[in-house]
Amino acid sequence: MGRLDGKVIILTAAAQGIGQAAALAFAREGAKVIATDINESKLQELEKYPGIQTRVLDVTKKKQIDQFANEVERLDVLFNVAGFVHHGTVLDCEEKDWDFSMNLNVRSMYLMIKAF
């Protein structure tokens, strides 16, 4: 028995890096993990692990988030991992990169929290 037996956990940006490591750790502790990401091919690599289901999800798209939330029956933990950091200073950052950063780092978190 793991510390997370029976818990349902959703992670964003779970296909690699911190998201993937967290998804694997949660599953090892007995959680039912729903791993989401926009990278379908990388995400599929997680399907071989017990306790992990995958879902392609663009967390910058409200309609996709709302549809996904309507399909999830129960949630105990939401781990918003998705994020973007521009390389360089704010002065080097183009407006499109700033907008993308705010959309992914702030707005997507708000949309996910509100949906669930």
C-alpha positions, 0 to 999 in steps of 0.5 A: 500500500502506498501513501496515495492509494485511492487518490486521483491526481491530475498533472499538466506538462507530464510528458517530461521533466518535473511533470513526468517524474512527479507522475511516476512518483505519484503512481508508485505511491498508489495514486490514479494519475491522469497525466496531461501534455500537448506532446502526444508522442512523449506522453504515450511513453507514460502509458506503460506504467501502472496507475497512469492514464494519459490525455493530450491537453493544451492548458492554454485552451479553455474549451479543452480544459472545460471538456476535460474537467467534465469528463473527470469524475473525481479529483484529489490533487491538481498539480499544475506543472506547465510553465515557460521561462523566457531566456534573457532579460525582460528587456530582451523578451518580445511581446509575443513571448511575454504574452505566451509566458503569461498565458501559460504561467498564469492564465492556464493555472487559473483556468485549470483551478477554476475548472476543477 
